[in-house]
Structures are given as C-alpha cells and as structure tokens.
Amino acid sequence: MKRVYKLAAGVFLLSQAFSGAALAVPVTLSGDTVDYTFDDALLGLFGPASLSGDTLYFTPVAFQAESLNGAGFALTKSTMNIEVSAHDGWSFSNMALSEQGDYLLLGASSTADVTGQIRVRDVANPLADMTASIQSSAPLDQTGLPTTNWDAGAEIDLSAWNGTQTVNVTVQNLLLTSTTGASSLAFVDKKFVGLTPTLAAISPVPEAHTYATMLAGLGLIGWKIGRRRNSLSPR
C-alpha cells in the first residue's frame, strides 16, 4: 500500500512540475532591428502581445477601473517585464511608451486618473537603470456622455549608456477612479499599450589583426617612398 501511495505522490508531483512548466512559456518576437522576449503567462491585464515593425503593442480588453455612487477609490494595476535585444550592429538610444483608452465621469464628485512608470535596466550592468513616469497628455476631467478618449506616454533617453544592446523593460500601469457622492460614476479603460525603441547603428571597430595589417601596409608604403627618394637623389 505504501508503494502505491508513493507512486501516486510521484505522479502528482510530476504532473504539477509539467503543468507549472506549461504555464511559463518564454516567447520571442522578432522585429526589424530588435527582439522581444517575455513570459506570456505573466503579462497580466495587458493581454496578448503583437508586433508591428519594432513596436510591441497590446490591446487589453479587461484593464479598467470603476467606482459607483460614493464607493470611494478604486484602483486597478498591472506590471509586466520584457527583455529587449538589439540585432547585431545596433544599440539603444531611446525607449518610448504610448497608451490610449477612454473614460466616463458622471456627477461632480467623480474622478479618474491614469499613471504608472516605465523602468529600463541595462542587462549587462544591472545596477544601471532609468525611470520615467507615465503621464496623460491632458487631465481626465470631462464629464457627461459619451465617453472621452485619453492618451498618455513616457520616454527615456538611453544614449548615455553608449552602445547598450540588451535591456529589461518594466511597465507598471495604474488606473484610478473615485466617487464620493450619490448618483455618481467614474470609469476608466485602457485599450492600447505600445513600446517603441529607437536604435542607432554601431560603427564597426577594427579587430587587432586589422590594425596590424594597416600598420604593416603603412610601413611598407613608407619604406617604398623612402627608397624612391633615395634613388632619385643625386649621388
């Protein structure tokens, strides 16, 4: 009987290991000059990823926050991590994030906000990172029907890192609504998130044997010029 229990326990643990591995699926999408690598089981409310050129984008369908009739604050949040690698001959100079959605405010006490942060970390030097806050282009303060569109973004200049080719990008998104009185409603929805890097071409650096060949060639040219001058000089 004990042997049966041990066998059953082993089968259970093995099935759990395989099911856990199935949940963690690393995915790589290749753009024109960059590759994006991420775990598609850890994208949270962002939903499935798509790629157009070098822009990785998401079209979430359930990323929203709402507060009704004086319920107070309602917060919806989600965070994702993505590794971005430049193709050979390219390095990062900028990372831009753009977002879009809509909102609805009914009642004088209703509010909605969009915020968050983008953090870019140099994989070759993990202690080096840069951050920028996600900010809407205009206040979310229009009341009444119909819904009102909003857009937001953040941008980080990476040119100071001088030749970085692999970075980790963390995108943290927060949607916030609030109502404090009766007959009030606040709703905000995120419908698009796009991540777009800007890259610069890396100038090729000659290898050591190339320098040696160049020096040898210059030396040979100098020797020939010297011989020619000696042969032309009067004796």
Secondary structure, DSSP 8 states (H G I E B T S, - for coil): -HHHHHHHHHHHHHHHHHHHHHH--EEEEE-SSEEEEEEGGG-GGG-SEEEETTEEEE--SS-EEEEETT-EEEEEEEEEEEEEEE-TTEEEEEEEEEEEEEEEEESTT-EEEEEEEEEEEETTSTT-EEEEE-EESS-S---SSS-EEEEEEEEEE-GGG-S--EEEEEEEEEEEEEE-SSS-EEEEEEEEEEEEEEEEE------HHHHHHHHHHHHHHHHHHHHHHHHHS--
